[in-house]
């Protein structure tokens, strides 16, 4: 098969040369950089994309889980066009924002009131502010290695290495250079899915904690769901201490009609959203208890947490989100989750048949391939299990999959969209099997 990536004579490679003259490192968004050169999209429809060179890929990336209905969904397109004709952008509110909030709140009784923002990162940032304002306490707690968006507090201990882990308990480590000590001092880091160790850490600073943040299906912790024991501990701690329990559903909301919290029986005080609820348009949101969400109430004067933004509740986003959630409901959720079970099963078979081995984890329509047979349950165990071999295999697997018409992340994470059928899953598993067999042969030759 002719190689399509990397190809330094391609239109994508030439565009990347231009990009390096205007962007640091040639990219304005790190997630789109696939070394040695970026790939530029030209068009997309359903679950398929074409790049500027005319190469077609089945999209198991879906812009990091955003396009759950696939690309150019007719209902979403129609909603955006109709809203554009009515009001494109406005300093006044539009009816669609109420409609989208009603749809989301009706899906889960935990969502008593809600607030829109522009990104999932912004949703988490405002959830932190609300927790501090409501409790009068300065610190937040989060799980080691879990991503909650791009602000300094949320990024603490996002990717610590064994040299910075700490011994008795996780240390709070800044993600980017120059993070002030005051940030790390106000973030308490706990181990994911280790209830006893985490409870000991939380108890030691219970009177200072405003909120505990949890992703119920963290890809960075091996895409394994939070255990019942861990969830029960967090609920008991937050209830007894007065800290808020905040569930990050930016990615996991796709798991069920009311999100992963419905699937796992969790009742948080606040929930953060993003990704799919905007129908492919930029969005973030918070929802939760009415008394906690009242921190944003400015009807009587300055709110405890003033929050606004030029593009908050943008009319096009609100219209697209309404169309998306109407389409992604009931049977559509069940069918996609069942297809996710099939994808994980077939990928597991492919790993075993290839001779490479490993394990496939994930929930609902999410999957993660990890090329290790070692068990893992959280960030550190997954880090240790995938520290070397996994990354070497993925570095070779990613371009091979592109050359077989499969687009997914460069670290083994992928997701499904509703246009996909069994044929797309078969293509994925066959492409993975063939690619891993090629890698196995290359490894055998290298060992000779």
Secondary structure, 3 states (H helix, E strand, C coil): CCCCCCCCCCHHHHHHHHHCCCCHHHCCCHHHCCCCCCCCEEEEEECEEEECCCCEEEECCHHHHCCCCCECCHHHHHHHHHHHHHCCCCCCCCHHHHHHHHHHHHCCCCCCEEEEECCHHHHHHHHHHHHHHHHCCCEEEEECCCCCCCCCCCCCCCCCCCCCCCCCCCCCCCCCCCCCHHHHHCEEEECCCCHHHHHHHHHCCHHHEEEEEECCEEHHHCCEECCHHHHHHHHHHHHHHCCEEEEECCCHHHHCCCCHHHHHCCCCCEEEECHHHHCCCCCEEEEECHHHHHHHCCCCCCCCCCCCCCCCCCHHHHHHHHHHHHHCCCHHHHHHHHHHHHHHHHHHHHHHHHCCCCEEECCCCEEEEECCCCCCCCHHHHHHHCCCHHHHHHHHHHHHHHCCCEECCCCCEEECCCCCCHHHHHHHHHHHHHHHHHHHHHHHHHHC
